[in-house]
Amino acid sequence: GTVTCAHCETEGEMEGTIVVHELFVLKASAKVHGDIQYGQLSVENGAQATGNLHLTSKVKDIQTNAKREAVKDSKSGVRQSAAV
């Protein structure tokens, strides 16, 4: 399944797409598997996380910086394309 939330604290098993916009806390008994996106991550000793883990705040920062550069270049008349 898919879980989307601001904060998440888990002690059990989760599988699927997990999107936590802010703090994702994995307690010692947690077992998560899937495509996991988070703003911040806290992992207790013994917790397990497998799959793809993505720090979403960094992705947003990269996209924001690329957009700023594109606007800056368009104002100066320089054309540039960037893949994000």
N, C-alpha and C positions, 0 to 999 in steps of 0.2 A: 504494500500500500504506500500511500504518500502522506507524510506529516509535514505541515508548515506551521511554525509558531515563532513567537518572539524569544521565549526562554524555554529550555527543556532540561529536565533532570530525570535521568532514567536509571532504573535498577534492574530491569529485566531484559528481555530480548526484543529487538526491533529489526525489521528487514524491509528494505524498499528505498524510496527516495525520502530523505529527511532534510528539511530546510529549516535551520534555526537562525533567525536574523541577528540574534545577539548571543547570549551565553548558552552553550550546550555542555551539560555536566554529565559525565559518565561515571556512575558510582561503581564500586569494586565488583559488584555482581552483574554489571551491564555487559550485554553482548549485542552489538549492532553490526549490520551488514547492509551495504548498498551504496547509493550515491548520496554522500553526506556533505551538506554545505552549512557552514557556520560562521558567525562573526567572531566568537571567541570559543576556545575549547578548554575544558578542565577534565582531566582523566585521573581517576583514582587508581592506585596499585591493584592490579587484578582485572581491570576492565579490558574488554576486547572490542576493537573496531577494525573491520575489514571492508574492503571495497575502495571507492574513490572518495577521498576527503579533500574538500576545497575550502579555503579561507575566503569567504565572500567579500569581506571588507577590502582585501587586497585587489580582488578583481575589479571592484567598483573604483578604487583609486587609480588603477591602470587605465580604465575606460575614461574616467574624468580627465586625467592628464592628457590622454590622446585627443580628446575633444577640445581641450584648451589649446593644444598645439595646432590643431586644424584651424580653429578660429583665428589664432594669432597669425598663422601663415596666410590665411585668406585675406586678412586685413593688410598684410604687407605685399600681397600680389603673388606670393609663392604658392604653387600648387603642389600638394603632397598627399599621397594616400597611405593609410596605415591599416593593417589588419589587427583586429582586437578580438 
